[in-house]
Amino acid sequence: MTLTMTLVRHGRTHFNARRILQGRCDSPLTRDGRAGVRTTARHLAATPFRAAWASPSGRAVATAVELLRHHPDVPLRTDPGLLEYAFGVYEQKAERVLDEVVAWPDLVADVLAGTHPGLPGGESGREFMDRTRDVFARIAATHDEGHVLVVGHGLALGAYLATVDDVGLVPLPNASVSTVEVETDGSVRLTSVAVDVAQQGHVAARPMRVEVPVPSVA
Ligand SMILES: O=C(O)[C@@H](CO)OP(=O)(O)O
C-alpha cells in the first residue's frame, strides 16, 4: 500500500512580498497569492484526498481552506509540528532580513544537520528537525494509503524533503507542489519537487551559503 503526501507551501503573503521573515508570526495572503493558490487548487482538483493537514499559522490554514474548495468533504486538521522554523528575534524585522539570515554562513546547513543551537529566541536545529520528522511520521501512521494534502512552510517542508532524498534544501515557491510516497514498509520516495503550478517562482533558487555579515536586528 502506498500513501501519497502532496506537500504545498502556503500562498504568497504580504511579508513574503516584502522579504520580511515570518517564522512563527503571520501575515495574510496577497491578492496574487490567493490567485496562485486557486491555480494550484484547480491543478489538485482531481486528486482524491482523504485528509488534509496544515500548519496552524493563518497563512497555511487559509491556503488549505482554498485548496480544499474542490474537496468539500475532506477534513482539515492542524498540527503544530508543521509550523515554520522559529527564527526568534529575526522575525518580523526590517525588509531583506530574510535574505541575510537565510544566507548566513552555515545557518541552513547547520539547521538541517540538527546542530544549530538556534537563533536568539528561536528553536534549535535539533528541535526543528525532530518535530518535522515526527509530524510526518504521525501523518503516515494515521493514513496508511491514499492521498493526503499537507500545507506548510518553505523551510519546514524543504527540510523534510531534504531528509527524504539527497536534494539539499530546495527553495519552494509559494503554492508549489511536491509529492512524496510512503510505502507500508516505511520506505519514502520523493516523486516531485517544487512544481510551480501557479508560476509564483519569485523565491528563486540561489546558493544558500553566500558569505554575508551577521545581520543586525532592527
Ligand atoms: O517564515 C518565512 O518568512 C519563510 C521562511 O522560509 O517561510 P514561509 O513564508 O514559507 O512561512
The ligand as an SDF file (V2000), in Angstrom:
LIG
                    3D

 11 10  0  0  0  0  0  0  0  0999 V2000
    8.9250   32.3740    7.5460 O   0  0  0  0  0  0  0  0  0  0  0  0
    9.1620   32.8500    6.4170 C   0  0  0  0  0  0  0  0  0  0  0  0
    9.1070   34.0320    6.1420 O   0  0  0  0  0  0  0  0  0  0  0  0
    9.5630   31.8900    5.3310 C   0  0  0  0  0  0  0  0  0  0  0  0
   10.9840   31.4250    5.6040 C   0  0  0  0  0  0  0  0  0  0  0  0
   11.3080   30.2960    4.8950 O   0  0  0  0  0  0  0  0  0  0  0  0
    8.7010   30.7690    5.3420 O   0  0  0  0  0  0  0  0  0  0  0  0
    7.1780   30.7980    4.8830 P   0  0  0  0  0  0  0  0  0  0  0  0
    6.9330   32.0600    4.1340 O   0  0  0  0  0  0  0  0  0  0  0  0
    7.0140   29.5960    3.9810 O   0  0  0  0  0  0  0  0  0  0  0  0
    6.3430   30.6550    6.1180 O   0  0  0  0  0  0  0  0  0  0  0  0
  1  2  2  0
  2  3  1  0
  2  4  1  0
  4  5  1  0
  4  7  1  0
  5  6  1  0
  7  8  1  0
  8  9  2  0
  8 10  1  0
  8 11  1  0
M  END
$$$$
